[in-house]
Structures are given as structure tokens and as C-alpha cells.
Amino acid sequence: MQKTSVKKLALASMMVAVAVVGSTFSFPVLGSRCAPVQHMVNVLCAVLLGPWYGLGVAFVASLLRNLLGLGSLLAFPGSMCGALLCGLGYRFTRNLPVTLLCEIFGTGIIGGLLSYPIAIAFMGKTAGSLAFYAYVVPFLVSTVGGSIIAGIIVLALQKNGALHQIQAKL
């Protein structure tokens, strides 16, 4: 039990590092910074570690990105909602397309809508003066890109049998 926890924690730490370093690759879309690597990490965490580790990775990565000036407060609702929903989606279905759709819905729709009150409360009226759905489009752009990348990686791991081996060792 303890060996498994250490392995999962080590992998989660590496996923945080990938998400933080990967956030240097971002592009602006409307009022948001789109960082597809975070969404790729969300899906990989869902498949390899489960929903709770995925949620923790998303939180720590968002916190570090904000502390390092690589992200905004909107990173929290976007990444955390997507990570939790796709983690739960994979846990209950073991189906990659469902997992990818859960990431897209969790980040793009739920995270985008939850960003509106955060923008009003913490980022000032200018950020909140947009319509409540204004964050949905940039979040969807980011999460669709990251989900496609993750889907390709997971399919490649499945095809050569590495995914099952990694999951068995965790």
C-alpha cells in the first residue's frame, strides 16, 4: 500500500512539473490564456492516477502557475473542474472518449462558467464586465487542444501495452 502511494505521489509530482513548465506554452484567446498542456495532464492523471490525485495535481499546478506569474486565478476553476470530472469519467467508464469529453465539459463549460464570479470577485469589474459565458470559448479552445494531445498519447500507450503495465504498477 505504501509503495503504491509513493509511486503515485512521485508521478503526481512529475505531472505538476509538466503542467507548470508546459504553461510557458500558452496563447491568448479573448480574455484568457490558453494552456493546453494542463488539460493534457488532467487526462493523463485521470487515466493513470484517478480523480483525487488529478484534482490535487490541478490545484498544485494552478497554485504554482499563479505564484510564478505563469497563470491567472482562472486556472483554478478551469483545471480543477476538468480534472475531477474526467477523473470520475474514467473511473466509472474506463472509456477514453468519455474521459476526453468529461475533460472538455468540465473545463470548457463548468470551469468557464465558474470563472465569471471569480473574475468579478477577485479580478475587478473590467474582467467581470464580459458576459457570464465569455470564458467558455477560450477554455474550450484550450481544453480541446490538450484533450486531443492526451488522447493521442493514451492511445499510443494502449497500442503498445505500456498503459496497462503502468496502471498495474501503480
MARNUSE-25690 format. One line per 10 residues: number of its first residue (from 1); their letters; for each residue x, y, z of N, C-alpha, C, O. Coordinates in steps of 0.02 Angstrom, whole numbers, plus 32768, in hexadecimal, padded with zeros to 4 digits. Layout:
N
NUM = A = X:Y:Z:X:Y:Z:X:Y:Z:X:Y:Z | ...
***
This chain:
170
1 = MQKTSVKKLA = 8029:7FC4:8000:8000:8000:8000:802B:803E:8000:8020:806C:7FD8 | 805D:8041:802D:8086:807D:8032:80B1:8086:7FF3:80BC:80BE:7FDD | 80C9:804E:7FD6:80F0:8052:7F98:80C8:8071:7F60:80E1:809A:7F3A | 8088:805D:7F5B:805C:8078:7F28:8052:80C3:7F33:8053:80E9:7F03 | 8047:80D8:7F70:803C:811E:7F7F:8079:8148:7F6C:8072:817F:7F51 | 80B4:812F:7F7A:80F2:8153:7F6A:80F9:8159:7F1E:810C:818D:7F04 | 80EA:8123:7EFA:80ED:8124:7EB1:80BB:8156:7E95:80CB:817D:7E68 | 807F:8154:7EAF:804C:8183:7E96:805F:81CB:7EA6:8055:81F8:7E7C | 8079:81D7:7EE1:808D:821A:7EF4:80C7:8233:7EC8:80C8:826D:7EB5 | 80F6:8206:7EB9:812E:8219:7E8D:8115:822A:7E47:812A:825B:7E2A
11 = LASMMVAVAV = 80E7:8201:7E2D:80CC:820F:7DEB:80A3:824F:7DEB:80A6:8276:7DBC | 807C:825A:7E20:8055:8297:7E26:8083:82D4:7E27:8074:8307:7E08 | 80BB:82CE:7E4A:80EB:8306:7E4D:8108:8314:7E08:8111:834E:7DF5 | 8116:82E0:7DE2:8130:82E9:7D9E:80FB:830A:7D72:810A:8333:7D47 | 80BC:82F7:7D7C:8086:8314:7D55:807E:835F:7D65:8071:8388:7D39 | 8087:8371:7DA5:8085:83B8:7DB8:80BC:83DD:7D94:80B1:8413:7D78 | 80F8:83C0:7D93:8131:83E0:7D72:8124:83E9:7D27:8132:841D:7D0B | 8108:83B6:7D08:80F8:83BA:7CC0:80C5:83F1:7CB4:80CC:8418:7C85 | 8092:83F5:7CDF:805E:8428:7CD7:807A:846F:7CE0:8069:849C:7CBA | 80A5:8477:7D12:80C1:84BA:7D1F:80F0:84CE:7CE7:80EB:8506:7CCD
21 = VGSTFSFPVL = 811E:84A3:7CD5:814C:84B3:7C9F:8126:84BA:7C5D:8135:84E6:7C34 | 80F5:848F:7C53:80CD:8493:7C16:80A3:84D1:7C11:808D:84E4:7BDA | 8097:84F2:7C49:806E:8530:7C47:8095:8569:7C28:8077:859D:7C18 | 80D6:8562:7C1E:80FC:8595:7BFA:80E8:8595:7BB0:80F2:85C5:7B8C | 80CB:855D:7B9A:80AF:8559:7B57:8065:8569:7B5D:803C:853E:7B6D | 8054:85A6:7B50:800E:85BB:7B53:8003:85F1:7B1E:8032:860F:7B05 | 7FC4:85FB:7B10:7FB3:862E:7ADF:7F72:8650:7AF5:7F47:8630:7B13 | 7F6C:8691:7AE7:7F30:86B5:7AFD:7EF4:86A8:7ACF:7EFB:86A7:7A92 | 7EBB:869F:7AED:7E7B:869B:7AC9:7E49:86C5:7AF0:7E39:86B4:7B29 | 7E32:86FA:7AD3:7E06:872B:7AF4:7E27:8741:7B36:7E5F:875A:7B34
31 = GSRCAPVQHM = 7E06:8739:7B6F:7E21:8751:7BAE:7E47:871E:7BD6:7E57:872A:7C10 | 7E57:86E6:7BB8:7E75:86AF:7BDD:7EB6:8698:7BBD:7EC1:86A3:7B81 | 7EE0:8679:7BE4:7F1C:8659:7BCA:7F0D:860F:7BC3:7EFC:85EE:7BF4 | 7F15:85F5:7B88:7F07:85AF:7B7B:7F47:8586:7B82:7F78:8592:7B5E | 7F46:8557:7BAF:7F80:852C:7BBC:7F6B:84E3:7BB4:7F54:84C4:7BE4 | 7F71:84C7:7B78:7F58:8483:7B6C:7F7D:844C:7B92:7F61:8416:7B9C | 7FB9:8459:7BA8:7FE0:8425:7BCB:7FBD:8412:7C0D:7FBE:83D7:7C1F | 7F9F:8442:7C2F:7F7C:8432:7C6E:7F44:8400:7C61:7F38:83D4:7C8B | 7F22:8406:7C2A:7EEA:83DA:7C1B:7F03:8395:7C07:7EE3:8362:7C15 | 7F3C:8393:7BE5:7F5B:8353:7BD6:7F6D:8330:7C17:7F61:82F4:7C1E
41 = VNVLCAVLLG = 7F89:8355:7C46:7F9B:8339:7C87:7F5D:8321:7CAC:7F5F:82EC:7CCC | 7F26:8346:7CA8:7EE8:8331:7CC9:7ED2:82EC:7CB1:7EC0:82C1:7CD9 | 7ED4:82E2:7C70:7EBE:82A1:7C54:7EEF:826A:7C67:7EDA:8233:7C7A | 7F30:8278:7C64:7F61:8245:7C77:7F5A:8233:7CC1:7F60:81F8:7CD3 | 7F4D:8264:7CEB:7F42:8255:7D32:7F03:822B:7D3B:7F02:81FE:7D64 | 7ECF:823A:7D16:7E91:8214:7D1B:7E9D:81CB:7D0B:7E85:819E:7D2E | 7EC3:81BF:7CD6:7ECF:817B:7CBF:7F01:8156:7CEB:7EFA:811A:7CF7 | 7F33:8179:7D04:7F68:8158:7D2A:7F5F:815A:7D75:7F73:812B:7D98 | 7F43:8191:7D8F:7F42:819B:7DD8:7EFD:819D:7DF8:7EF6:818D:7E33 | 7ECB:81AF:7DD2:7E88:81B3:7DEE:7E72:81FC:7DFB:7E9A:822A:7DF5
51 = PWYGLGVAFV = 7E33:8204:7E0C:7E17:8248:7E11:7E34:8272:7E4A:7E3C:82AE:7E41 | 7E44:8254:7E83:7E59:827C:7EBB:7EA1:8294:7EB3:7EB1:82CD:7EC4 | 7ECC:8269:7E99:7F0F:8280:7E89:7F0D:82B4:7E51:7F31:82E5:7E53 | 7EE2:82A9:7E20:7EDB:82D9:7DE9:7EC6:831D:7E03:7EE0:8351:7DED | 7E96:831D:7E31:7E7F:835C:7E4F:7EB8:837D:7E75:7EC1:83BA:7E70 | 7EDE:8356:7E9B:7F17:8372:7EC0:7F4D:838E:7E92:7F69:83C3:7E9F | 7F5C:836A:7E5C:7F8D:8381:7E2B:7F75:83C3:7E0C:7F9D:83F1:7E05 | 7F36:83C7:7DFA:7F1B:8404:7DDC:7F20:843F:7E0C:7F32:8476:7DF9 | 7F10:8433:7E4C:7F14:8468:7E7E:7F5C:8480:7E88:7F69:84BC:7E86 | 7F8A:8451:7E92:7FD0:8465:7E9F:7FEE:8486:7E61:8012:84B8:7E68
61 = ASLLRNLLGL = 7FDF:846C:7E26:7FF9:848B:7DE9:7FDD:84D2:7DE1:8002:8500:7DCE | 7F9C:84DB:7DEE:7F7E:851E:7DE9:7F9D:854D:7E1C:7FAA:8587:7E0D | 7FA7:8535:7E58:7FC6:855E:7E8D:800D:8573:7E79:801E:85AD:7E7E | 8035:8543:7E62:8079:8554:7E4E:807A:8582:7E12:80A2:85B0:7E0F | 804E:8576:7DE2:804B:85A3:7DA7:803B:85EA:7DBD:8057:8619:7DA2 | 800E:85F2:7DEC:7FFD:8635:7E04:8036:8654:7E2B:8045:868F:7E22 | 8056:862D:7E56:808E:8647:7E7C:80C9:865B:7E50:80EE:868A:7E60 | 80D3:8638:7E19:8109:8647:7DEB:80F6:8679:7DB5:8120:868B:7D8B | 80B8:8690:7DB6:80A2:86C1:7D84:8096:86A2:7D40:8098:86C6:7D0D | 8089:8662:7D3D:807E:863F:7CFE:8034:8633:7CEF:8023:8618:7CBA
71 = GSLLAFPGSM = 8009:8647:7D1C:7FC1:863B:7D12:7F99:866F:7D37:7FB4:869C:7D57 | 7F58:8668:7D33:7F2B:8695:7D56:7EFF:866D:7D86:7F03:8630:7D88 | 7ED7:8690:7DAC:7EAA:866E:7DDB:7E79:8641:7DB7:7E5D:8613:7DD5 | 7E6E:864E:7D77:7E3F:8625:7D51:7E5A:85DE:7D45:7E35:85B2:7D2E | 7E99:85D4:7D54:7EB6:8591:7D4D:7E96:8560:7D7E:7E91:8524:7D70 | 7E81:8579:7DB8:7E66:854C:7DEC:7E24:852C:7DD6:7E20:84EF:7DD5 | 7DF0:8553:7DC5:7DB2:8531:7DB3:7DB8:8508:7D73:7D9B:84D2:7D6E | 7DDD:8521:7D42:7DE3:84FD:7D03:7E04:84BA:7D0B:7DE9:8486:7CF8 | 7E40:84BA:7D29:7E65:847B:7D2D:7E47:844B:7D5F:7E46:840F:7D54 | 7E2F:8465:7D97:7E17:8438:7DCC:7DD5:8417:7DBA:7DCC:83DC:7DC8
81 = CGALLCGLGY = 7DA8:843C:7D9C:7D68:841E:7D87:7D74:83E9:7D52:7D56:83B3:7D55 | 7D9E:83F8:7D22:7DAE:83C8:7CEE:7DD0:838A:7D09:7DBF:8352:7CF6 | 7E00:8394:7D36:7E25:835B:7D52:7DF7:832C:7D79:7DFA:82EF:7D71 | 7DCC:8349:7DA2:7D9F:8320:7DCA:7D6D:82FB:7D9E:7D62:82BF:7DA7 | 7D4E:831F:7D70:7D1B:8300:7D47:7D38:82CA:7D19:7D1B:8295:7D11 | 7D72:82D7:7CFA:7D8D:82A3:7CCE:7DA8:8269:7CF7:7DA6:8230:7CE0 | 7DC1:8276:7D33:7DD7:823F:7D5F:7D9D:8212:7D72:7DA3:81D5:7D71 | 7D65:8231:7D83:7D29:8209:7D94:7D0E:81E6:7D56:7CF8:81AC:7D5B | 7D10:8208:7D1E:7CFA:81E9:7CDF:7D22:81AA:7CCF:7D06:8177:7CBB | 7D64:81AE:7CD6:7D8D:8174:7CC8:7D83:813D:7CFC:7D81:8102:7CEB
91 = RFTRNLPVTL = 7D7D:8151:7D3B:7D75:811F:7D70:7D36:80F5:7D65:7D37:80B9:7D6F | 7CFF:8115:7D50:7CC0:80F1:7D4A:7CB5:80D0:7D06:7C8D:80A2:7D00 | 7CD9:80E7:7CD2:7CCD:80CA:7C90:7D08:80A6:7C71:7CFF:8079:7C48 | 7D45:80B8:7C85:7D83:809E:7C66:7D82:80A8:7C1A:7D9E:8080:7BF5 | 7D62:80DD:7C05:7D58:80EC:7BBE:7D7C:812E:7BAE:7D6B:8161:7BCB | 7DAC:812D:7B81:7DD3:8168:7B72:7DAA:81A0:7B53:7DB0:81D9:7B69 | 7D7F:8193:7B21:7D57:81CA:7B06:7D2B:81EC:7B3B:7D23:8229:7B3B | 7D0E:81C4:7B67:7CE5:81E1:7B9D:7D11:820D:7BCA:7CFC:8243:7BDF | 7D4D:81F4:7BD9:7D7B:821A:7C04:7D8D:825D:7BE3:7D8E:8290:7C05 | 7D9B:825C:7BA3:7DAC:8299:7B7F:7D71:82CA:7B7F:7D7A:8306:7B88
101 = LCEIFGTGII = 7D36:82B0:7B74:7CFA:82DB:7B74:7CEE:82F8:7BBA:7CD8:8331:7BC0 | 7CFB:82D0:7BED:7CF4:82E9:7C32:7D25:8322:7C3F:7D13:8354:7C5F | 7D62:831B:7C28:7D94:8351:7C2F:7D7C:8390:7C0B:7D80:83C7:7C26 | 7D64:8388:7BCF:7D4E:83C1:7BA7:7D11:83E2:7BC8:7D0F:841F:7BCD | 7CE2:83BB:7BDF:7CA7:83D7:7C00:7CB9:83F6:7C43:7CA2:842D:7C54 | 7CE2:83D3:7C6A:7CF4:83EC:7CAC:7D1A:842D:7CAA:7D0C:845B:7CD0 | 7D4B:8430:7C7D:7D73:846D:7C77:7D4F:84A2:7C4E:7D47:84DB:7C65 | 7D39:848F:7C13:7D1D:84C0:7BE4:7CDC:84DE:7BFB:7CD3:851B:7BF8 | 7CAE:84B5:7C12:7C6C:84CE:7C24:7C69:84E0:7C6F:7C5D:851A:7C81 | 7C74:84AF:7C9A:7C6D:84BC:7CE2:7CA3:84ED:7CF9:7C94:851F:7D1A
111 = GGLLSYPIAI = 7CE2:84DF:7CE8:7D18:850C:7CFC:7D11:8552:7CDF:7D1E:8583:7D00 | 7CFB:8555:7CA0:7CF0:8596:7C80:7CBA:85BE:7CA2:7CC1:85FA:7CAC | 7C84:859D:7CB5:7C4D:85C0:7CD8:7C61:85D3:7D1F:7C4D:8609:7D37 | 7C87:85A9:7D41:7C9D:85B9:7D85:7CD1:85F2:7D85:7CDC:8612:7DB9 | 7CF1:85FD:7D4D:7D23:8633:7D4A:7D04:8678:7D4E:7D24:86A8:7D64 | 7CC6:867E:7D39:7CA5:86BF:7D39:7CA0:86DD:7D80:7CB5:8716:7D89 | 7C86:86B9:7DB2:7C85:86D7:7DF5:7CCB:86E4:7E12:7CD4:8713:7E38 | 7CFB:86BA:7E00:7D3F:86C5:7E18:7D5C:8704:7DF9:7D7D:872B:7E1B | 7D4E:870F:7DB9:7D65:874B:7D97:7D46:8789:7DB7:7D68:87BC:7DC0 | 7D07:8786:7DC8:7CE6:87BF:7DE8:7D02:87CB:7E2E:7D11:8804:7E41
121 = AFMGKTAGSL = 7D08:8796:7E55:7D1C:879D:7E9B:7D65:87B0:7EA4:7D76:87D9:7ECF | 7D91:8793:7E7C:7DD9:879B:7E8A:7E00:87C1:7E54:7E37:87D8:7E62 | 7DE4:87C8:7E19:7E0A:87E7:7DE3:7DEE:882B:7DCF:7E08:884B:7DA1 | 7DBA:8842:7DF0:7D9F:8884:7DE2:7D67:8882:7DB0:7D5A:8850:7D8F | 7D45:88BB:7DAB:7D0A:88BE:7D7F:7D1C:88BA:7D36:7CF3:88A2:7D0E | 7D57:88CF:7D21:7D67:88CB:7CDA:7D6A:8883:7CC2:7D52:8873:7C8C | 7D86:8857:7CEC:7D87:8811:7CD9:7D41:87F3:7CDD:7D30:87C6:7CB6 | 7D19:880B:7D0B:7CD6:87F0:7D13:7CA2:8812:7CE8:7C68:87FD:7CE7 | 7CB6:8847:7CC5:7C84:886B:7C9C:7C70:8845:7C5E:7C40:8857:7C3C | 7C95:8810:7C4E:7C82:87E5:7C17:7C45:87BD:7C29:7C34:87B6:7C64
131 = AFYAYVVPFL = 7C24:87A2:7BF8:7BEB:8777:7C05:7C01:873A:7C2C:7C3B:8726:7C29 | 7BD2:871C:7C51:7BE4:86E4:7C7D:7C00:86A8:7C56:7C23:867F:7C74 | 7BF2:86A3:7C16:7C0B:866A:7BEE:7C4A:867C:7BC7:7C61:8653:7B9F | 7C66:86B7:7BD2:7CA0:86CE:7BAB:7CDE:86A4:7BB5:7D0A:86A2:7B8A | 7CE3:8681:7BED:7D1E:8658:7BFA:7D17:8612:7BDE:7D48:85EC:7BDB | 7CDC:8600:7BC9:7CD0:85BC:7BB0:7CF7:85B0:7B6F:7D16:857B:7B67 | 7CF5:85DE:7B40:7D16:85D4:7AFF:7D61:85CC:7B06:7D7D:859C:7AEB | 7D85:85F9:7B2A:7DCD:85EE:7B31:7DDD:85AD:7B56:7E0E:858B:7B46 | 7DB5:859D:7B89:7DC2:855F:7BAD:7DB7:8522:7B80:7DDC:84F1:7B84 | 7D85:8525:7B55:7D78:84EE:7B27:7DB2:84E5:7AF6:7DC6:84AD:7AE7
141 = VSTVGGSIIA = 7DCC:851D:7ADC:7E04:851A:7AAD:7E3F:84F6:7ACE:7E5E:84CA:7AB1 | 7E4E:850A:7B0B:7E87:84EE:7B30:7E7D:84A4:7B40:7EA9:847B:7B34 | 7E42:8493:7B59:7E37:844E:7B6F:7E2F:841E:7B35:7E42:83E4:7B3A | 7E14:8435:7AFD:7E0F:8408:7AC3:7E55:83F7:7AA9:7E63:83BE:7A9A | 7E80:842A:7AA5:7EC5:841D:7A8F:7EE9:83ED:7ABD:7F08:83BE:7AA6 | 7EE6:83FA:7AFE:7F07:83CF:7B2F:7EEA:8389:7B30:7F0F:8358:7B38 | 7EA9:8383:7B27:7E88:8341:7B27:7E9C:8318:7AEA:7EA5:82DB:7AEF | 7EA4:8339:7AB2:7EB9:8315:7A75:7F00:82FA:7A7F:7F0F:82C1:7A6E | 7F2C:8325:7A9A:7F71:830F:7AA7:7F71:82D3:7AD7:7F93:82A1:7ACB | 7F4B:82D8:7B0D:7F47:82A2:7B3E:7F2A:8263:7B1F:7F42:822C:7B2D
151 = GIIVLALQKN = 7EF7:826A:7AF7:7ED9:8230:7AD6:7F0B:820B:7AAA:7F0D:81CE:7AAA | 7F34:8231:7A86:7F68:8212:7A5C:7F9B:81EC:7A88:7FAE:81B4:7A77 | 7FAF:820B:7ABF:7FE0:81EB:7AEC:7FC3:81AB:7B0A:7FE4:8177:7B0A | 7F86:81AF:7B23:7F67:8174:7B44:7F5C:813D:7B11:7F68:8102:7B20 | 7F46:814E:7AD5:7F3D:811A:7AA1:7F7F:80F9:7A8F:7F81:80BD:7A85 | 7FB4:8120:7A8B:7FF6:8103:7A7D:800C:80D5:7AB5:8028:809F:7AA9 | 8000:80E9:7AF3:8012:80BF:7B2D:7FE8:807F:7B2D:8001:8049:7B3F | 7FA8:8085:7B1B:7F7D:804A:7B18:7F94:801A:7AE1:7F96:7FDD:7AEB | 7FA5:8036:7AA8:7FB7:800D:7A6F:7FF5:7FE2:7A7C:7FF8:7FA9:7A66 | 8026:7FFE:7A9F:8063:7FD6:7AAB:8062:7FB2:7AEE:8094:7F94:7B01
161 = GALHQIQAKL = 802A:7FB5:7B13:8023:7F91:7B51:8040:7FB3:7B8E:803C:7F99:7BC6 | 805E:7FED:7B85:807F:800F:7BBD:804C:802A:7BEF:805A:802D:7C2B | 8011:803D:7BD7:7FDF:805A:7C05:7FCA:8027:7C3A:7FC7:8038:7C75 | 7FBD:7FEA:7C26:7FAA:7FB6:7C55:7FE2:7FA8:7C87:7FD5:7F9E:7CC3 | 8020:7FA7:7C70:8058:7F9B:7C9C:8060:7FD3:7CCF:806C:7FC6:7D0A | 805A:8011:7CB9:8060:804A:7CE7:8028:8047:7D1A:8034:804F:7D56 | 7FEB:803C:7D03:7FB2:8039:7D31:7FB9:8001:7D63:7FA7:8008:7D9E | 7FD4:7FC8:7D4E:7FDD:7F8F:7D7B:8011:7F9D:7DB1:800C:7F84:7DE9 | 8043:7FC4:7DA1:8079:7FD3:7DD1:8065:800A:7E02:8085:8013:7E36 | 8031:802E:7DF1:8019:8062:7E1F:7FE2:8046:7E4A:7FC7:8069:7E75
***
